Amino acid sequence: MTAACTRWFPGHGVLPMLRVVVCLVALGLLAPSPAQAVEGRFEVRSAALELIDGVYFLDARVQYRLSTQALNALEAGVALTIELQLEVERRRRLLPNQTVATLSQRYQLQYHALSNRYVLRNLNSGEQESFATLFAALNQLGRVVDLPVIDAALLDSESRYQFRLRAVLDTREFPGPLRLLAFWADGWRIESDWFRWRLDD
């Protein structure tokens, strides 16, 4: 997509950048018409921890709905990076909770036009799967099973802890023009609310 824009409008400076903007709008990656626009939404439906052999493992369910801009970009060959962010907080009575650990699990979703397949890659482990439909890829992405989070020995038995989890569309690795413009476009700012639960729940 942006490679095509760059190929169509080579060069540097303000004028070529404006041409790239026009190209992106034409492809529907910036501002689709109200009739075409679909709002993106991520939602953490559930999350729970299980202690196995001294390690806490996460099971979670996340629902992913991509915006019109994100869908158009994906179909045009742009790889989407989705990040699961988990934080461990020590609960305190008179002070704000203290963050004691963080975990980032990153995934890349890309459409390959030649094979007509959606490839989902775990950027932490390097593992990847391919799917015939976007629905199947997003459904698999939303199933978090047995993800190791933290060693129980790192948690103070005398303290109380809270966990929180959210999903975010990360636009930081987009190609230059798209990354700049995605910063301003509402359709690219997709992230779930924090899902919170206590260790002793």
C-alpha positions in Angstrom: 0.0 0.0 0.0 2.4 2.8 1.2 5.1 1.2 -1.0 2.7 1.6 -3.9 2.1 5.2 -2.9 5.8 5.8 -2.7 6.3 4.2 -6.1 3.6 6.3 -7.6 4.9 9.5 -6.0 8.6 9.1 -5.5 10.8 11.8 -4.0 11.1 13.7 -0.8 9.7 17.0 0.6 6.3 18.6 1.2 4.8 18.0 -2.2 5.5 14.3 -2.4 4.2 13.9 1.2 1.0 15.6 0.1 0.7 13.3 -2.8 1.1 10.3 -0.4 -1.7 11.7 1.7 -3.9 11.9 -1.3 -3.0 8.3 -2.2 -3.8 7.1 1.3 -7.1 8.9 1.3 -7.9 7.3 -2.1 -7.2 3.9 -0.7 -9.5 4.6 2.2 -6.8 4.3 4.9 -7.3 7.7 6.4 -10.8 9.1 6.2 -13.5 6.7 4.7 -16.9 8.2 4.0 -19.4 8.0 7.0 -21.4 5.4 5.1 -18.3 3.1 4.9 -16.8 3.8 8.3 -16.7 1.1 10.8 -15.4 1.9 14.3 -12.7 -0.4 15.6 -13.1 -1.9 19.1 -11.0 -4.2 21.3 -12.6 -5.7 24.4 -11.0 -8.0 27.0 -14.0 -10.3 27.9 -12.3 -12.4 30.6 -9.0 -13.0 32.2 -7.8 -15.4 34.9 -4.6 -16.8 36.4 -3.7 -20.3 37.3 -0.8 -21.3 39.4 1.1 -24.3 38.0 4.5 -25.5 39.4 5.1 -22.1 41.0 4.3 -20.0 37.9 1.2 -18.0 37.2 -0.3 -18.7 33.7 -2.9 -16.4 32.0 -6.0 -17.5 30.2 -8.0 -14.7 28.6 -10.5 -14.0 25.9 -10.3 -10.8 23.8 -12.7 -9.6 21.1 -11.1 -7.8 18.2 -13.0 -5.6 15.7 -10.9 -3.7 13.3 -11.8 -0.2 12.0 -12.4 0.5 8.3 -9.0 2.1 8.0 -7.3 -0.9 9.6 -9.2 -3.4 7.5 -8.3 -1.5 4.3 -4.7 -1.3 5.3 -4.6 -5.0 6.1 -6.1 -5.9 2.7 -3.6 -3.6 1.0 -0.7 -5.5 2.5 0.1 -3.5 5.7 1.1 -5.7 8.6 -0.9 -4.8 11.8 0.8 -5.2 15.2 -1.4 -5.9 18.1 0.0 -5.8 21.6 -1.3 -7.4 24.8 -0.2 -5.4 27.8 -0.3 -6.9 31.3 0.7 -5.2 34.5 1.1 -6.6 38.0 0.3 -4.1 40.8 0.8 -4.2 44.5 -2.3 -2.9 46.2 -1.8 -0.3 48.8 -4.3 1.3 51.1 -3.2 5.0 51.4 -1.1 5.2 48.3 -1.6 4.5 44.6 -1.0 0.9 43.6 2.6 0.1 42.8 3.5 -1.6 39.4 5.9 -4.4 40.2 6.0 -6.2 36.8 4.9 -5.7 33.2 4.5 -8.1 30.3 4.1 -7.3 26.6 2.9 -10.0 24.2 3.0 -8.8 20.6 1.4 -10.3 17.5 1.6 -9.4 13.8 -1.4 -9.9 11.5 -0.8 -9.8 7.7 -2.8 -10.6 4.6 -1.0 -12.4 1.8 -2.8 -11.7 -1.5 -1.0 -14.4 -3.5 -2.1 -17.2 -1.2 -5.3 -15.5 0.0 -4.3 -16.3 3.6 -4.1 -14.3 6.8 -0.9 -15.0 8.7 -0.7 -14.5 12.5 2.8 -14.3 14.0 3.7 -14.3 17.6 6.5 -11.7 17.7 7.7 -12.9 21.1 8.1 -16.6 20.2 8.3 -16.4 16.4 5.5 -19.0 16.0 3.0 -18.4 13.2 -0.2 -19.7 11.9 -2.1 -19.1 8.7 -5.9 -18.8 8.3 -8.3 -18.8 5.4 -10.5 -16.0 6.9 -9.9 -12.9 8.9 -12.6 -14.1 11.3 -10.6 -17.2 12.1 -7.4 -15.3 12.5 -8.9 -12.7 14.9 -10.7 -15.5 16.8 -7.4 -17.3 17.4 -5.7 -14.0 18.3 -8.4 -13.5 21.0 -7.7 -16.9 22.7 -4.9 -16.5 25.2 -4.1 -19.9 26.7 -1.4 -20.8 29.3 0.6 -17.7 28.8 3.3 -17.6 31.5 3.1 -14.3 33.4 5.2 -14.3 36.6 7.0 -16.6 39.0 5.0 -16.9 42.3 8.3 -16.6 44.2 8.6 -13.0 43.0 5.4 -12.0 44.8 5.4 -11.2 48.5 3.1 -13.5 50.4 2.2 -10.6 52.8 1.1 -8.3 50.0 -2.1 -8.1 47.9 -1.9 -7.9 44.2 -4.0 -6.7 41.3 -3.6 -7.6 37.6 -4.7 -5.6 34.6 -4.8 -6.4 30.9 -5.5 -4.5 27.8 -5.1 -4.9 24.0 -3.7 -2.2 21.8 -3.3 -1.6 18.0 0.4 -0.5 17.8 1.0 1.9 14.9 4.6 2.7 15.8 6.0 0.2 13.2 3.9 1.5 10.3 5.7 2.9 7.2 6.7 6.5 7.7 3.8 8.4 6.0 1.1 6.1 7.4 2.6 6.2 10.9 2.6 9.9 10.9 -1.0 10.2 9.7 -2.3 7.4 11.9 -1.3 9.5 14.9 -4.1 11.9 14.0 -6.8 9.7 12.6 -9.4 8.3 15.1 -9.8 5.1 13.2 -6.3 4.0 14.1 -6.5 4.6 17.9 -7.9 1.2 18.9 -7.4 -0.1 22.4 -9.5 -1.8 25.0 -10.2 -0.6 28.5 -8.1 -2.1 31.2 -9.5 -5.4 32.5 -8.7 -5.6 36.2 -8.9 -8.5 38.7 -7.3 -9.4 42.0 -5.1 -12.3 42.7 -7.3 -13.4 45.6 -10.6 -13.1 43.6 
